[in-house]
Amino acid sequence: MKTRILGIIAAALVLGFVGMAKATIVDVSVATDKASYSLGEEVVVSVTAYNPNPEPVTLGFPTSLQVSYLMDGVFNLSDHMVFTPIPTGRIIQPYDSYSWNLSHDSHAMTIYPLDVGTHTVVGEVVGYGQSAPLQFEVIPEPSSISLLAIGIVGVRAKHRNKLRQHKQE
């Protein structure tokens, strides 16, 4: 009985170490296609796995889900995707990389809209690690900026007219 328990503990430790090794065999990075986006514009997210090893690396996945992204620490794309329960894989040659392109498109925007401001995205190669966070900006639409500028000009003109009237008095 004692031997069996020790065997189970040893197997768990070995599986734990294998899982840890699996998570560090590629370097994961994330990029967006632009540094800033107009409000409502699709954001293209590229998740890249780089093989820093002198041997090819085979990435194995239990389903068709291979990568995802986490937007602002809140929205995980994979929570809103449908994927098949068929094992998939990807081979990355030594000192080479593979990139997947995902998008925060109109469908994702209905679930998690990106408001004006700074946002953070983290890429993930499922089972192999996450990237460092990357920031990008969402800015008002050009038409909104024009309307804002017209409004400011109008307010300044109104203020200038009041100052003229005050000086004439």
C-alpha positions as a printed Julia matrix, in Angstrom:
169×3 Matrix{Float64}:
   0.0    0.0     0.0
   2.8    2.4     0.96
   4.65   1.55   -2.27
   1.55   2.23   -4.32
   1.04   5.67   -2.73
   4.7    6.53   -3.33
   4.31   5.39   -6.96
   1.29   7.66   -7.41
   3.16  10.6    -5.87
   6.19   9.92   -8.07
   4.0    9.75  -11.19
   2.31  13.03  -10.24
   5.7   14.7    -9.78
   6.96  13.39  -13.12
   3.8   14.59  -14.89
   4.18  17.93  -13.14
   7.78  18.28  -14.36
   6.77  17.22  -17.88
   4.03  19.86  -17.82
   6.54  22.47  -16.68
   8.96  21.49  -19.44
   6.14  21.6   -21.98
   5.33  25.15  -20.95
   8.87  26.43  -21.57
   9.84  24.87  -24.9
   8.74  27.93  -26.92
   8.88  31.67  -26.35
   5.48  33.27  -26.79
   4.99  36.85  -27.99
   2.04  38.97  -29.08
   1.7   41.85  -31.52
  -1.08  43.92  -33.03
  -1.11  45.09  -36.62
  -1.17  48.74  -35.5
  -0.33  50.77  -32.39
  -3.65  52.62  -32.41
  -7.15  51.97  -33.7
 -10.25  54.03  -34.32
 -13.19  53.34  -32.05
 -14.95  50.19  -33.29
 -12.12  49.17  -35.64
 -11.09  45.5   -35.79
  -7.88  44.72  -33.88
  -5.69  42.01  -35.44
  -3.76  40.1   -32.78
  -0.79  37.92  -33.79
   0.4   35.29  -31.34
   3.85  33.89  -32.12
   5.67  30.83  -30.78
   9.45  30.91  -31.27
  11.55  27.75  -30.96
  14.9   28.72  -29.34
  16.08  25.1   -29.39
  18.51  23.38  -31.8
  15.91  20.64  -32.44
  12.42  20.88  -33.96
   9.6   21.26  -31.45
   6.23  19.61  -31.84
   3.41  21.42  -30.12
   0.49  19.15  -29.32
  -3.0   20.35  -28.5
  -5.92  18.2   -27.27
  -8.4   20.17  -29.45
  -8.39  22.53  -32.43
  -7.81  25.39  -29.97
  -4.13  26.28  -30.29
  -3.97  29.96  -29.34
  -6.03  32.64  -27.68
  -5.68  36.15  -26.3
  -6.69  37.89  -23.1
  -7.87  41.47  -23.57
  -7.52  43.85  -20.62
  -7.27  40.9   -18.22
 -11.03  40.36  -18.69
 -11.98  39.02  -22.12
 -10.51  35.64  -23.08
 -11.24  34.9   -26.74
 -11.24  31.12  -26.18
 -14.24  31.48  -23.83
 -16.24  32.65  -26.84
 -14.95  30.24  -29.51
 -16.16  26.86  -30.67
 -13.45  24.31  -31.37
 -13.49  20.64  -32.28
 -12.33  17.98  -29.82
  -9.81  16.65  -32.32
  -6.11  16.66  -31.34
  -4.02  19.04  -33.43
  -0.35  19.91  -33.61
   2.25  22.23  -35.04
   5.94  21.58  -35.72
   8.3   24.52  -35.34
  11.79  24.12  -36.77
  14.91  25.11  -34.78
  15.29  28.88  -34.32
  12.11  29.46  -36.28
   8.66  30.68  -35.31
   5.03  30.24  -36.2
   2.36  32.96  -35.92
  -1.4   32.71  -35.63
  -3.58  35.71  -36.51
  -6.72  36.31  -34.48
  -9.01  39.3   -34.5
 -11.06  41.25  -32.06
 -13.74  41.74  -34.71
 -17.34  42.97  -34.75
 -18.53  39.76  -33.06
 -15.96  40.07  -30.24
 -16.8   43.8   -29.98
 -20.43  42.94  -29.2
 -19.22  40.9   -26.23
 -16.3   43.09  -25.16
 -16.27  46.51  -26.85
 -12.99  48.42  -26.78
 -13.66  51.92  -25.51
 -11.43  54.92  -26.18
  -8.22  54.6   -24.16
  -5.3   52.27  -23.52
  -5.84  48.52  -23.72
  -3.63  45.51  -22.95
  -3.51  42.19  -24.76
  -1.71  38.98  -23.74
  -1.26  36.16  -26.24
  -1.34  32.51  -25.27
  -0.19  29.33  -26.96
  -2.5   26.94  -25.15
  -0.54  24.68  -22.82
   2.8   26.31  -23.67
   2.73  29.75  -22.14
   1.7   33.37  -22.39
   3.33  36.47  -23.79
   4.23  39.62  -21.95
   1.41  42.18  -22.07
   1.27  44.57  -25.03
  -0.51  47.92  -24.92
  -2.34  49.66  -27.76
  -4.62  52.68  -28.02
  -8.19  53.13  -29.17
  -8.84  56.71  -30.3
 -12.08  58.49  -31.2
 -13.23  58.2   -34.79
 -11.96  61.01  -37.03
 -15.5   62.34  -37.41
 -15.77  62.55  -33.6
 -12.49  64.45  -33.48
 -13.78  66.88  -36.14
 -17.01  67.45  -34.22
 -15.04  67.97  -31.03
 -12.76  70.47  -32.79
 -15.76  72.34  -34.23
 -17.28  72.44  -30.76
 -14.08  73.84  -29.25
 -13.82  76.46  -32.0
 -17.46  77.41  -31.38
 -16.91  77.71  -27.63
 -13.76  79.79  -28.16
 -15.57  82.08  -30.6
 -18.45  82.52  -28.16
 -15.98  83.25  -25.35
 -14.08  85.7   -27.58
 -17.36  87.53  -28.41
 -18.21  87.82  -24.71
 -14.74  89.26  -24.03
 -15.23  91.84  -26.82
 -18.61  92.82  -25.44
 -17.16  93.14  -21.97
 -14.28  95.36  -23.23
 -16.74  97.61  -25.08
 -18.73  98.21  -21.92
